[in-house]
Amino acid sequence: MEKKKSVVASKEKVIPPSSVDLIESSIPDVAKDNISIAVMGYLHGLGYDNVMDDYKIIRYVCFVCDVYGLEEKYVDSLLGDICLDALWEIYSLRSNSWRKLDVDMPYSLDCIEGTQVYMDGECHWLCEDRYESCPFRPCLVSFYLSNEVSFITPIPSDVDDCFDVEGSWINLAVLNGSITLISFHVDTTIFYISILGELGIKESWNRLFNIGPLPYIRRPIGVGTKGEIFFMRKDKELAWFDLRTQMMEKLGYKAMYPDCRIIYKENILPIGDITL
């Protein structure tokens, strides 16, 4: 008897533009010959708001403006009511719309893979704290999707100096219900594993343990949801290390490209794919 094939329906949701996205098209004709504006949006979080039963996206938006040598006062007169101040925006799937966030929190213009994580209605990302009280020091920013409150947790250098060392790899993960900072220093070939005890408390970072040195590692690839660190060996063999058992195992595959990566997808709740 021929087995019936199960078919999984795939849905795609196209995110609508916000009023900020339309600024370029709203420039007065008289100003277009003298001013060029590019809108730059940096995704900082995507997650489920369990209070409002809603999916939300948070992003930081800034503007790259080329005024062709014009004086600021002349530029302002050409732009009229158009405001070019950087801002935060949040998208709601329930209302299918964007709105401006009235928040002041650190942002990151280098939102690389592995520096953002979602857990229990909170979006977390790594960046440098640009406030005067702690200028240019690394920190973790945590944003609650329900009440739109944020917490800033500094990362002291004695926990991890990977922000100050070139050639280092860093990754945020959720392990055993805790925000975990995992880094790899290329020069020492050592993994450093630290967890956060309480949001907003600098002293609550705890170094769990170090792994290494592992001189045969070429570079890390990513972190799994259950404490697996995937990496490429110098012989291009793919392998993984389980933080729970502290056992290492080869995957039986070799990397075809030097920039290969491990991709893991898990839906928080059944929902169609979202396209930005």
N, C-alpha and C positions, 0 to 999 in steps of 0.2 A: 504494500500500500504506500502510495506516495505521500510524504509528509507535507502538510500545508505550511507554506512560508508565512511567517509573521511579518506584518508591514507596520512600521512605526511612522506615523505622520510627522512631517517636519514643518514647523511654522517659522516664519521670519517676520520680525517686527522692525520696521524702518523708523529710526528715531527722527522726529521732525526737527527742523532748525529752530533755534531760539532767536529772539530779537537781536542778540549779539552777533549771531552768524550772518545776519542780514545787513550789518553795518556797512560793509563794502559797497553793497548795491544802493545804499541810502545816501552816499556821498553826493552833495549837490554837483550839478554839471560844471559849474564855474570852478569847483575845486579839483576836479578829476585830473586836470592837466598839471596840477602842481603838487598833489598829495597822493601817495600810494599807501594803502592800509591793508595789512594782512591780519586776520583773526587767527590766533593760535590757541587751541584748546588742549588741555592736558588732563587726561582721565586719571582720577585719583581713587575712585572706588565704585564698585558695583555690588549691590547686595539686596537682601530682603528685609523690609521693615515689618517685623512680626506684630507690631502694635497696630499699624494701619493696614496690614495685609496688602502690601504694595512693594513693588520692586523699584529701586531708585538708583540713579547714577549721579555721582558728584564729580565736578571737574573745575579746574582753574583756567580762566581765560585771560589772556593778555593780548596786546596789540603791537605789531611791528609797523612802525610808521616812517615812511621816507618823505620828508617835506622839501627835498631839493633845495636846501639852504635857506628856506624862508624863516623869518623871525616868528617867534612863538605867538605874539599878539596877532600877526597877520594870519597864521594858521587857524587860530581860534575864531577869527572872523569868518574864514572860509567854511569851517566845519559847522558853525551855528550851534545847534542844540546837541550835536553828536558828542558823546562823552567817551574818552579813550582810556579811562582808568581801568586797571586790572580788577577782576572780580571773581567771585565764586558763583557757580550755578548748580542747581539740582534738578534732575529730571524725575518725574513720577510716571510710572507706567499706567497707573489708575486714571490719571487725568490726561495722559499722553501730552504732557507739556513741560516746558522748562520754566523756572523762576529764579530770580536772583536771591542769593543767600547773604544775610547780614551777619557775616562772621569775619573774624580776623585771626587767621591761623597760618602757620608755615606751609609753604607749598614746595613742590619739587618740579623743576623743569627737566629732570632726567628720570622720568618714570620708566625705568627699565624693568624687564621681567624679573620677578622675584622680590621686588621691593614693596609690594602691596599685598594685603591679605584681608579676608573677610571672616568675621566670627560673631555669631549670635547678635545680629543687628548692628554690628560695628564695622566700620571700614578703617583699616590701619595702613599707614604708609611711612616710609623712611625719608627723612630729609634733614637739612641743616636748619636749626632754629635761628631765624634772622631777627629775633627781638633783641633790643638793646641790653636786656638783663642777661642774655647769654648769647652773644653774637657769634654766628657761624659755627656753632657746635652741633654735632649730630643729635638727632632726636627722633622719637617715634610720635607720630600724630594719630590720635584715635578720634573718630567722628561717629556719633550715634545718629543713625538714620531717623529714629523716631522723634526725638526732641531737638535734634540738630545742635547738640552740645559737643564741644571738642575738649580733649585733654592732650597735653604735651608732656611727654616723658623723656627727659634728657638721657643720653647714653654716655656714661662716663668712659674715659679712655682706658681705665683699668679693667673694664668689662670687655671692651673690644676696641682696638685702635685701627680697625680696617678702613675707617673713613679717611685716615691720614696716611695710609700706606698704598702706594701705587701697585698695581698688579694683584689686588685682592678681589675676591668674589664674595658677595654678601647676599643673603636670602632671608626673608621672613617666612615663618611657617606657624601652623597651629598644631602643637603636640600635647596630647593629654589635656586639652582644654586650656592651654596656656600659650601666650604669644612667645615665640621662640626666635632668637636671632642666631643664625648659622653663618659662619664666615670661613673662608679658606685663604690662607696666606701662601702665595706662590713661592716665596723665597724659603719659607720653613716647611712647606707642604703639610701644614697642620690645620685641621678643622677645629674651630672653637664653637662650643654650644652653650648658649645662655638663655634663660627664661625670665619673663617679667612677672613679678609677684602681684603688683598693684599699679594700675594706671595712674600716671601723674607723679609717682614716687621714684625719684632717681635712684635711691638706695635699694629699691626692691629688685633690681636686676641681680640675678645670681648665675655665676658661671657653673654649669653642671659638670662638664668634663671636656677634655681635649682628645682628639683622635689624631694619631700620627707620632712622628713624621711618616708620610706615605710617599716616598720618592718616585714611585712608579706612576703616580697620578699626573695626567696632563692638565686636566681642568675639570671642575664640576659641571654638571649639566642642569640639575634641578633637584627639588625636594618633593617627595611624595606626601600623601595625606596621613600616613601612618609612621612617619619617622624614617623614611628611606632617603638616603642621599645617593643620587645617581651621578656617575662621573665617567669620564673617558680616560683610559689608561694610556701610557705613552706608546704602547703597541697598537693603539686605536681600538682595543677591546673595550666594550661597554660593560660596566659592572655597577653594583649598588651595595651600600652599607646600611644595615638595619640598626638604627639607634637603640631599639628595644633590646635586641639580642646581642648587639655589637658584633655581628657576624657579617662577613663580606662574601659576595657571590658574583661570579661572572654571569652575564646574561646570554652568552653564546652568540653575540653579534659584534661585528666590527663597524665602526663609524665610516660612512662613505664620504662625509664632508666634515671639515674641522669645526664647523659651527652648528653641528647637530644639536638637538635638544629633545628632552622628554616632554610630551604633552599629556596632561591628565585632565579629564573633564568630568565633573560631577554636578548635576543640577541640584540646587537647593530645594526647589519645588518644581513640579512639572510646568515647564514654560517653553515657549518657542525661542529659537535663537534670536538674539538682539543684534541688529546691525547699526553701527554708528555712521 
